[in-house]
Amino acid sequence: MSEKDFKLRNRNRIAEPKAIEYLNRRMIPFVRAGLDALDCDAPIWKIPALIRAIPDYIIFNQHDQPLFFEAKGFKGMVKLKIRDLKNYRLWNTHLEITFFLYSIDNDAYCEVMFSEIVRIIKERKPEIKAYPENPENKYYEIPTHWLPDFTNF
């Protein structure tokens, strides 16, 4: 049942295509950085968690400075895994991480820096929940009104 729940939760992965559309539309150069474990039958879980948590892309801002870029899709509230955030903290020391948060329900997005996510978690103290297929896999549930304004696609 747990594998089935995981696959069901991840079957409609629209955030990355929307992120690529966004980057292309804004003519932001990017390269793939992270693993896409959901499209691979290899034993990805054997790769250390830090490596598995490399953000999705490296983008280059208007000054050609590289940043990590992580696409996250959600319905209702944003769910950020505690384990991933710990790893992102380490990656953020190398390149700052920008999150592209895509609301599937509203076809809208916002960009938010990792440092802002950390500030929101520390100050607002969002609820911590767990995925049904793995009670040890805990995440913060962040309401969208705590985040920067969303823009319609």
C-alpha positions as CSV (number, residue, x, y, z in Angstrom):
1,M,0.0,0.0,0.0
2,S,2.8,2.5,0.8
3,E,4.3,2.3,-2.7
4,K,0.9,2.7,-4.2
5,D,0.1,5.8,-2.0
6,F,3.5,7.3,-3.0
7,K,2.8,6.8,-6.7
8,L,-0.7,8.1,-6.5
9,R,0.5,11.3,-4.7
10,N,3.2,11.8,-7.4
11,R,1.3,10.8,-10.5
12,N,0.4,14.3,-11.7
13,R,3.7,16.1,-11.6
14,I,3.1,19.3,-13.4
15,A,5.3,21.6,-11.3
16,E,8.6,20.9,-13.2
17,P,7.1,21.4,-16.7
18,K,5.5,24.7,-15.4
19,A,8.9,25.7,-14.0
20,I,10.6,25.1,-17.3
21,E,7.9,27.0,-19.1
22,Y,8.4,29.9,-16.7
23,L,12.2,29.8,-17.1
24,N,11.9,29.7,-20.9
25,R,9.3,32.4,-21.0
26,R,11.5,34.7,-18.9
27,M,14.6,33.6,-20.9
28,I,16.4,32.5,-17.8
29,P,19.3,30.1,-18.6
30,F,19.2,26.9,-16.7
31,V,20.6,23.4,-16.5
32,R,19.3,20.2,-14.8
33,A,21.1,19.5,-11.5
34,G,19.0,17.2,-9.3
35,L,17.9,13.6,-9.8
36,D,14.4,12.8,-11.0
37,A,14.0,9.6,-9.0
38,L,10.3,9.2,-9.9
39,D,11.2,8.4,-13.6
40,C,13.8,5.9,-12.7
41,D,13.6,2.2,-11.7
42,A,17.1,2.1,-10.2
43,P,17.5,1.8,-6.5
44,I,17.7,5.5,-5.9
45,W,17.2,5.1,-2.1
46,K,20.7,3.7,-2.0
47,I,22.1,7.1,-3.0
48,P,22.8,9.3,0.1
49,A,19.9,11.6,1.0
50,L,22.0,14.7,0.6
51,I,22.7,13.8,-3.0
52,R,19.1,12.8,-3.7
53,A,18.1,16.3,-2.4
54,I,20.1,18.3,-4.9
55,P,17.7,21.0,-6.1
56,D,16.2,20.4,-9.5
57,Y,18.0,23.1,-11.6
58,I,20.8,25.7,-11.6
59,I,19.6,28.9,-13.0
60,F,21.5,32.1,-13.9
61,N,20.1,35.4,-12.9
62,Q,20.4,38.7,-14.8
63,H,24.0,39.1,-13.6
64,D,24.9,35.5,-14.7
65,Q,25.1,34.5,-11.0
66,P,24.1,30.8,-10.5
67,L,21.3,29.9,-8.1
68,F,19.7,26.6,-7.3
69,F,16.0,26.4,-8.4
70,E,13.6,23.8,-6.9
71,A,10.1,23.2,-8.3
72,K,7.4,22.1,-5.9
73,G,3.8,21.5,-6.9
74,F,1.0,21.4,-4.4
75,K,-2.7,21.3,-3.9
76,G,-4.2,23.3,-1.0
77,M,-1.1,23.9,1.2
78,V,2.6,23.7,0.5
79,K,4.2,20.6,1.9
80,L,7.9,20.7,2.5
81,K,9.6,17.6,3.9
82,I,11.7,18.2,7.0
83,R,14.4,15.9,5.8
84,D,14.7,17.7,2.5
85,L,14.9,21.1,4.2
86,K,17.8,19.9,6.3
87,N,19.6,18.9,3.1
88,Y,18.6,22.1,1.3
89,R,20.2,24.0,4.2
90,L,23.6,22.4,3.2
91,W,23.1,23.0,-0.5
92,N,22.1,26.6,0.2
93,T,25.6,27.2,1.5
94,H,27.0,26.6,-2.0
95,L,24.3,28.3,-4.1
96,E,21.2,30.1,-2.8
97,I,18.0,28.2,-3.4
98,T,15.0,29.7,-5.0
99,F,11.7,27.7,-4.7
100,F,9.2,27.8,-7.5
101,L,6.0,26.9,-5.8
102,Y,3.2,25.9,-8.2
103,S,-0.4,25.8,-7.1
104,I,-2.1,23.0,-9.2
105,D,-5.6,24.1,-8.0
106,N,-5.1,27.8,-9.1
107,D,-2.6,27.4,-12.0
108,A,-0.5,30.1,-10.1
109,Y,3.1,30.2,-8.9
110,C,5.4,32.2,-6.5
111,E,9.1,32.3,-6.1
112,V,10.5,32.3,-2.6
113,M,14.1,32.1,-1.4
114,F,15.1,29.2,0.9
115,S,16.1,31.8,3.6
116,E,12.5,33.2,3.5
117,I,11.1,29.6,3.9
118,V,13.3,29.1,7.0
119,R,12.1,32.5,8.4
120,I,8.5,31.5,7.9
121,I,9.0,28.2,9.6
122,K,10.8,29.7,12.6
123,E,8.4,32.6,13.0
124,R,5.0,31.0,12.1
125,K,5.6,27.5,13.3
126,P,3.6,25.6,10.7
127,E,1.9,22.3,11.5
128,I,4.0,19.2,11.1
129,K,2.3,16.2,9.5
130,A,3.4,12.8,8.0
131,Y,2.8,11.1,4.7
132,P,0.4,8.1,5.1
133,E,2.8,5.7,3.3
134,N,5.6,6.6,5.7
135,P,4.8,8.1,9.2
136,E,8.6,8.8,9.6
137,N,8.5,11.1,6.5
138,K,7.3,14.3,8.2
139,Y,6.7,17.7,6.5
140,Y,5.7,21.2,7.3
141,E,2.3,22.3,6.0
142,I,2.5,25.9,5.0
143,P,-0.6,28.0,4.1
144,T,-0.2,29.9,0.9
145,H,-1.2,33.2,2.6
146,W,2.1,33.0,4.5
147,L,4.0,33.1,1.2
148,P,4.7,35.9,-1.3
149,D,1.8,36.7,-3.7
150,F,1.1,34.1,-6.3
151,T,0.9,35.0,-10.0
152,N,-1.4,33.3,-12.4
153,F,0.2,31.4,-15.2
